[in-house]
Amino acid sequence: MDINTQLEHMIEIARQLGIEVRCIGLGGSGGGLCQLRDKHVLFVDTDADIATQANQCATALAHWPGIDLIFLPPPLRERIDQCKQNNAR
């Protein structure tokens, strides 16, 4: 699964989890998951390269409660688990 497809899948998964996704330019160094009032919003920085965008999404999903209980295609599971390990260090 190429990185563009992974990014599309992760955005769709985030939306299915009730996370609002906003794909906007943030200068290439922004992005991530935050809570605005009563909703969670994932900002995907369209000024960043595709790998950074995918890592922003994977990191956000890695911290989502119950993500381990959701079936994910193996390449996505691997990417998200890698983000968990990197953040645990």
C-alpha distances in whole Angstrom, upper triangle without the diagonal:
4,7,8,6,7,10,11,10,12,15,15,16,18,20,20,22,24,23,24,22,23,21,24,25,27,27,24,25,25,23,23,24,28,30,32,35,34,30,27,26,22,23,20,21,20,23,20,17,14,13,17,16,13,15,18,16,15,18,20,18,19,22,22,25,24,20,20,21,19,16,12,9,9,7,9,12,12,11,14,16,16,18,20,21,22,24,26,27
4,6,5,6,9,10,11,12,15,16,17,18,20,21,23,25,23,24,21,22,19,22,22,24,24,21,22,23,21,21,23,27,29,31,35,34,30,27,25,21,21,18,19,18,19,17,14,11,11,14,13,11,14,16,15,14,18,19,18,19,23,23,26,25,21,22,24,21,19,15,12,12,9,10,14,13,12,15,17,17,18,21,22,21,23,26,27
4,5,5,6,9,10,10,12,14,15,16,18,20,21,23,21,21,18,19,16,19,19,20,21,17,19,19,17,18,20,23,26,28,32,31,27,24,22,18,18,14,15,14,16,14,11,7,7,10,10,7,10,13,12,11,15,16,16,17,20,21,24,24,20,21,23,20,19,15,13,13,10,10,13,13,10,13,16,15,15,18,20,19,21,24,25
4,5,5,6,9,10,11,12,14,15,17,19,20,22,20,19,16,17,14,16,17,19,20,17,19,19,17,18,19,23,26,27,31,30,26,23,21,17,17,13,14,13,15,13,11,7,9,11,10,8,12,13,12,13,16,17,17,18,21,21,25,24,21,22,24,21,19,16,14,15,12,12,15,16,13,15,18,18,18,21,23,22,23,26,27
4,5,5,6,9,10,11,12,14,15,16,18,20,19,19,16,18,16,18,20,22,23,20,22,21,19,19,20,24,26,28,31,30,26,23,21,18,18,15,17,15,18,17,14,11,12,14,12,10,13,15,12,13,17,17,16,18,21,21,23,23,19,20,22,18,16,13,11,13,10,10,14,14,13,15,18,18,18,21,23,22,24,26,28
4,5,5,6,9,10,10,12,14,15,16,19,17,18,15,17,15,18,20,21,22,19,20,19,17,16,17,21,24,26,29,28,24,21,19,16,16,14,16,15,18,16,14,10,10,12,10,7,10,12,10,9,13,14,13,14,17,17,20,20,16,17,19,16,14,11,9,11,8,6,10,11,9,11,14,14,14,17,19,19,20,23,24
4,5,5,6,9,10,11,12,14,15,17,15,15,12,13,11,14,16,17,19,16,17,16,14,13,15,18,21,23,26,25,21,18,16,13,13,10,12,12,15,13,12,8,9,10,7,5,9,9,7,8,12,12,12,14,17,16,20,20,16,18,20,17,16,13,12,14,11,9,13,13,11,12,15,15,14,17,19,19,20,23,24
4,6,5,6,9,10,11,12,14,16,14,14,11,13,11,15,17,19,21,19,20,19,16,16,16,20,22,23,26,25,21,18,16,13,14,11,14,13,16,15,14,11,12,13,10,9,12,12,10,11,15,14,13,16,18,18,21,20,17,19,20,17,16,13,13,15,13,11,14,16,14,14,18,18,17,20,23,22,23,26,28
4,5,5,6,9,10,10,12,14,14,14,12,15,14,18,20,21,23,21,22,20,17,16,16,20,22,23,26,25,21,18,17,14,15,13,16,16,19,18,17,13,14,15,12,10,13,13,10,10,14,13,11,14,17,16,18,17,14,16,17,13,12,9,9,12,11,8,11,14,12,12,16,17,16,18,21,21,22,24,27
4,5,5,6,9,10,10,13,11,12,10,13,13,16,18,19,21,19,19,18,14,13,13,16,18,20,23,22,18,15,14,11,13,11,14,15,18,16,16,13,13,13,10,8,10,10,6,7,10,10,8,11,13,12,15,15,12,14,15,12,12,9,10,12,11,8,10,12,10,10,13,15,13,15,18,18,18,21,23
4,5,5,6,9,10,11,9,9,7,10,10,13,16,17,20,18,18,16,13,12,12,15,17,18,21,20,16,13,11,9,10,9,12,13,16,16,16,13,14,14,10,9,12,10,7,9,12,10,10,13,15,13,16,17,14,17,18,15,15,13,14,16,15,11,14,16,14,13,17,18,16,18,21,21,20,23,26
4,5,5,6,9,10,10,10,9,12,12,16,19,21,23,22,22,20,17,15,15,17,18,20,22,20,17,14,13,12,13,13,16,16,20,19,19,16,17,17,14,12,15,14,10,12,15,13,11,15,16,14,17,16,14,17,17,13,13,12,13,16,15,12,14,17,16,15,18,20,18,20,23,23,23,25,28
4,5,5,6,9,9,11,10,14,15,18,21,22,25,23,23,21,17,15,14,16,17,19,21,19,16,14,13,12,14,14,17,18,22,21,20,17,18,18,15,13,14,14,10,10,13,11,9,12,13,11,13,13,10,13,13,10,10,9,11,14,14,10,12,15,14,12,15,17,16,17,20,21,21,23,26
4,5,5,7,5,7,7,11,12,16,19,19,22,21,21,18,14,12,10,13,14,16,18,16,12,10,9,8,11,11,15,17,20,19,20,17,17,17,13,12,13,12,8,10,11,9,7,11,12,9,12,12,10,14,14,11,13,12,14,17,16,12,14,17,15,12,16,18,16,16,20,20,19,22,25
4,5,5,5,6,7,10,12,16,19,20,23,22,22,20,16,14,12,14,14,16,17,15,12,10,10,9,12,13,16,17,21,21,21,19,20,19,16,15,17,15,11,13,15,12,11,15,15,12,14,15,13,17,16,14,15,14,16,19,19,15,17,20,18,16,19,21,19,20,24,24,23,25,28
4,5,7,9,10,14,16,20,23,24,27,26,26,23,19,17,15,17,17,18,19,17,14,12,13,13,16,16,20,21,24,24,24,21,22,22,18,17,19,17,13,15,17,14,12,15,15,12,14,13,12,15,14,11,13,13,15,18,19,15,16,20,19,16,19,22,20,21,24,25,24,26,29
4,6,9,11,14,17,20,23,24,27,25,25,22,18,15,13,14,14,16,17,14,11,10,11,11,15,16,20,21,25,24,25,22,22,21,18,17,18,16,13,14,15,12,9,13,12,9,10,10,9,13,12,10,13,13,16,19,19,15,16,19,18,15,18,20,18,18,22,23,21,23,26
4,6,9,13,16,19,22,22,26,25,25,21,18,15,12,13,12,13,14,11,8,8,9,10,14,16,19,21,24,24,25,23,23,22,19,18,19,17,14,16,16,13,12,15,14,11,12,13,13,16,16,14,16,16,19,22,22,19,19,22,21,18,21,23,21,21,24,25,23,25,28
4,6,10,13,15,19,19,22,21,21,18,14,12,9,10,10,11,13,11,7,5,6,7,10,12,16,18,21,21,22,20,21,19,16,16,16,14,11,13,14,10,10,13,12,10,12,14,13,17,17,15,17,17,19,22,21,17,18,21,19,16,19,21,19,19,23,23,21,23,26
4,7,10,13,16,17,20,20,20,16,13,12,9,10,10,10,12,11,8,6,5,6,9,11,14,16,19,19,21,19,21,19,15,16,17,14,12,15,15,12,13,16,15,13,16,17,16,20,20,18,20,19,22,24,23,19,21,23,21,19,22,23,21,21,25,25,23,26,28
4,6,10,13,14,17,17,17,14,11,10,9,11,12,12,15,15,11,9,6,5,6,7,11,12,15,16,17,16,17,16,12,13,14,12,10,13,14,11,12,16,16,14,17,19,17,20,21,19,20,19,20,23,21,18,20,22,19,17,21,22,19,21,24,23,22,25,27
4,6,10,11,14,14,15,12,9,10,10,11,13,12,16,16,13,11,7,6,5,6,9,10,13,14,16,15,17,15,12,14,15,12,11,15,16,13,15,18,18,17,20,22,20,24,25,22,24,22,23,25,23,20,22,24,21,20,23,24,21,23,26,25,23,27,29
4,7,9,12,12,13,11,9,11,12,14,16,16,19,20,16,14,10,8,6,5,6,6,10,11,13,12,14,13,9,12,14,11,11,15,16,14,16,19,19,19,22,24,22,25,26,24,24,22,23,25,22,19,22,23,20,20,23,23,20,23,26,24,23,27,29
4,6,9,10,12,10,9,11,13,15,17,16,20,21,18,16,12,10,7,6,5,5,8,10,13,13,16,14,11,14,16,13,13,17,18,16,18,21,22,21,25,27,25,28,29,27,28,25,26,28,25,23,25,26,23,22,26,25,22,25,28,26,25,28,30
4,6,7,9,8,9,12,15,16,19,18,22,24,21,19,15,13,9,8,5,5,5,8,11,13,15,13,11,15,16,13,15,18,19,18,20,23,23,24,27,29,27,30,32,29,30,27,28,29,26,24,27,27,23,23,27,26,23,26,28,25,25,28,29
4,6,7,5,7,11,14,15,17,17,21,23,20,18,14,12,9,8,5,7,6,8,12,14,15,12,11,15,15,13,15,18,17,17,20,22,22,23,26,29,27,30,32,30,31,28,29,30,27,24,27,27,23,23,26,25,22,24,26,24,23,26,27
4,6,7,9,13,16,18,21,21,24,26,24,21,18,16,12,11,7,8,5,7,11,14,15,12,12,16,16,14,17,20,19,19,22,24,24,25,29,31,29,32,34,32,33,30,30,31,28,26,28,28,24,24,27,25,22,25,27,24,23,27,27
4,6,8,12,15,17,21,21,25,27,24,21,18,15,12,10,6,7,4,4,7,10,11,9,9,13,13,11,14,17,16,17,20,21,22,23,27,29,27,29,32,30,30,27,28,28,25,23,25,24,21,21,24,22,19,22,24,21,21,25,25
4,7,10,14,15,19,20,24,25,23,20,17,14,11,10,7,10,8,7,10,12,12,9,10,13,12,10,14,16,15,15,19,19,20,22,25,28,25,28,31,29,30,27,28,28,25,22,24,24,20,20,22,20,17,20,22,18,18,22,22
4,7,10,12,15,16,20,22,19,16,13,11,8,8,6,9,9,8,11,13,13,10,9,13,12,9,12,14,13,13,16,18,18,19,23,25,23,26,28,27,28,26,27,27,24,22,23,23,20,19,22,20,17,19,21,19,17,21,22
4,7,9,13,14,18,19,16,13,10,7,5,5,5,9,10,9,12,12,13,9,8,11,10,6,9,12,11,10,13,15,15,16,20,22,20,23,25,23,25,22,24,24,22,19,21,21,17,16,19,19,15,17,20,18,16,20,21
4,7,10,12,16,17,14,10,8,5,5,7,8,12,13,12,14,14,14,10,9,10,9,5,7,10,8,6,10,12,11,12,16,18,16,19,22,21,22,20,22,23,20,17,18,19,16,14,17,16,13,15,17,16,14,17,19
4,7,10,13,13,11,7,6,4,6,9,11,15,17,16,18,17,17,14,12,13,12,8,8,10,8,6,9,11,9,10,13,16,14,18,20,19,21,19,22,23,21,18,18,20,17,14,17,17,14,15,18,17,14,17,20
4,6,10,11,9,6,5,6,8,11,14,17,19,18,21,20,20,17,15,16,15,12,12,14,12,9,12,14,11,11,14,17,17,20,22,21,24,22,25,26,25,21,22,23,20,18,20,21,17,17,20,19,17,19,21
4,6,7,6,4,6,9,11,14,17,20,22,21,24,24,24,21,19,20,19,15,15,17,15,12,14,16,13,12,14,17,17,21,22,22,24,24,27,28,27,23,24,26,23,20,22,23,20,20,23,22,19,21,24
4,6,6,6,7,10,11,15,17,20,22,22,25,25,25,23,20,22,21,17,17,20,18,15,17,19,17,16,17,21,21,24,25,24,27,27,29,31,30,26,27,29,26,23,26,27,23,23,27,26,23,25,28
4,6,8,10,14,15,19,21,24,26,26,29,29,29,26,24,25,25,21,20,23,21,18,19,22,19,17,18,22,22,26,26,26,29,29,32,33,33,29,29,31,29,26,28,30,26,26,29,28,25,27,30
4,7,10,13,16,19,22,25,27,27,30,29,29,27,24,25,25,21,20,22,21,17,18,20,18,16,16,19,20,24,24,23,26,27,30,32,31,28,28,30,28,25,27,29,26,25,29,28,25,27,30
4,6,10,13,16,19,21,24,24,26,25,26,24,21,21,21,18,17,19,18,14,15,18,15,13,15,17,18,21,21,20,23,23,26,28,28,24,25,27,25,22,24,26,23,23,26,26,23,25,28
4,7,10,13,16,19,21,21,23,22,22,20,17,18,18,14,13,15,14,10,12,14,12,10,12,15,15,19,19,18,21,21,24,25,25,21,21,24,21,18,21,22,19,19,23,23,20,22,25
4,6,10,13,15,18,18,20,19,20,17,15,16,16,12,11,14,13,10,12,15,13,12,15,17,16,20,21,20,22,21,23,25,24,20,21,23,20,18,21,22,19,19,23,22,20,23,25
4,6,10,12,15,14,17,15,16,14,11,12,12,9,8,11,10,7,10,13,12,11,15,17,15,19,20,18,20,19,21,22,21,17,19,20,17,15,18,19,16,17,21,20,18,21,23
4,6,9,12,12,14,14,15,12,9,11,12,8,9,12,12,10,12,15,15,15,18,21,19,22,24,22,23,21,23,24,22,19,21,22,18,17,20,20,17,19,22,20,19,22,24
4,6,9,9,11,10,11,9,6,9,10,7,7,11,11,10,13,15,16,16,20,22,19,22,24,22,23,20,21,22,20,17,19,20,17,16,19,19,16,19,21,20,19,22,24
4,5,6,9,9,11,8,6,10,11,8,10,13,14,13,16,18,19,19,23,25,22,25,27,25,26,23,24,25,22,19,22,22,18,18,22,21,18,21,23,21,20,24,25
4,5,7,8,11,9,7,11,13,11,12,15,16,16,18,20,21,22,26,27,24,27,29,27,27,24,24,25,22,20,23,23,20,20,23,22,20,23,25,23,23,27,28
4,7,9,11,10,9,13,14,13,15,17,18,18,21,22,23,24,28,30,27,30,32,30,30,27,27,27,24,22,25,25,21,22,25,24,21,24,26,24,23,27,28
4,7,8,6,6,10,11,10,12,15,15,16,18,20,21,22,26,28,25,27,30,28,28,25,24,25,21,20,22,22,18,19,22,20,18,21,23,20,20,24,24
4,6,5,6,9,10,11,13,14,16,17,19,20,22,23,27,28,25,27,29,27,27,23,23,23,19,18,21,20,17,18,21,19,17,21,22,20,21,24,25
4,5,5,6,9,10,11,12,14,15,17,18,20,21,25,26,22,24,27,24,23,20,19,19,16,15,18,17,14,16,19,17,16,20,21,19,20,24,24
4,5,5,6,9,10,10,12,14,15,16,19,20,24,24,21,22,25,23,22,19,18,18,14,13,16,15,11,13,16,14,13,17,18,16,17,20,21
4,5,5,6,9,10,10,12,14,15,17,19,22,24,20,22,25,23,23,20,20,20,16,15,17,16,12,13,16,14,12,16,17,15,15,19,19
4,5,5,6,9,10,11,13,14,16,17,21,22,19,21,24,21,21,18,18,19,16,14,16,16,13,13,16,15,13,16,18,16,17,20,21
4,5,5,6,9,10,11,12,15,15,19,20,16,18,21,18,18,15,15,15,12,10,13,13,9,10,13,12,11,14,16,15,16,19,20
4,5,5,6,8,10,10,12,14,18,19,16,17,20,19,19,16,16,16,13,11,13,12,8,8,11,10,8,11,13,11,12,15,16
4,6,5,6,9,10,11,13,17,18,15,18,20,19,20,17,18,18,16,13,15,15,11,10,13,12,9,12,15,13,12,16,17
4,5,5,6,8,10,11,15,16,13,15,18,16,16,14,15,16,14,10,12,13,10,9,12,12,10,12,15,14,14,17,19
4,5,5,6,9,10,13,14,11,13,15,14,14,12,13,13,11,8,9,10,7,5,9,9,7,9,12,11,11,14,16
4,5,5,7,9,12,14,11,13,16,16,17,15,16,16,14,11,12,12,9,7,9,9,5,7,10,9,8,12,14
4,5,6,7,10,12,10,13,16,15,16,15,17,17,16,13,13,14,12,9,11,12,9,10,13,13,11,14,17
4,5,5,8,10,7,10,12,11,13,11,14,15,14,10,10,12,10,7,10,11,9,9,13,14,12,14,18
4,6,8,9,7,9,12,11,13,12,14,14,14,10,9,11,9,5,7,9,6,6,9,10,9,11,14
4,6,9,8,10,13,13,16,15,18,18,17,14,13,14,13,9,10,12,9,7,11,12,10,11,14
4,6,6,9,11,11,14,14,17,18,18,14,13,15,14,10,12,14,12,11,14,15,13,14,18
4,6,8,9,10,14,15,18,19,20,16,15,17,17,13,13,16,14,12,16,17,15,15,19
4,5,5,7,11,12,16,17,18,15,13,16,16,13,13,16,15,13,16,19,17,17,21
4,5,5,8,9,13,13,15,11,9,13,13,9,10,13,13,11,14,17,15,16,20
4,6,8,9,12,12,14,12,9,11,13,10,9,13,13,11,14,16,16,16,19
4,7,9,13,14,16,14,11,14,16,13,13,17,17,15,17,20,20,19,23
4,6,10,12,14,11,10,13,14,12,13,16,16,15,18,21,20,21,24
4,7,9,12,10,8,12,14,12,13,16,17,16,19,21,22,22,25
4,6,8,6,6,9,10,10,11,14,15,15,17,19,20,21,24
4,6,6,6,9,10,11,12,14,16,17,18,20,21,23,25
4,5,5,6,9,10,10,12,14,15,16,18,20,21,23
4,6,5,6,9,10,11,13,14,15,17,19,20,22
4,5,5,6,8,10,11,12,14,15,17,18,21
4,6,5,6,8,10,11,12,14,15,16,19
4,6,5,6,9,10,11,12,14,15,17
4,6,5,6,9,10,11,12,14,16
4,5,5,6,9,10,11,12,15
4,5,5,6,9,10,11,13
4,5,5,6,9,10,11
4,5,5,6,9,10
4,6,5,6,9
4,5,5,7
4,6,6
4,5
4
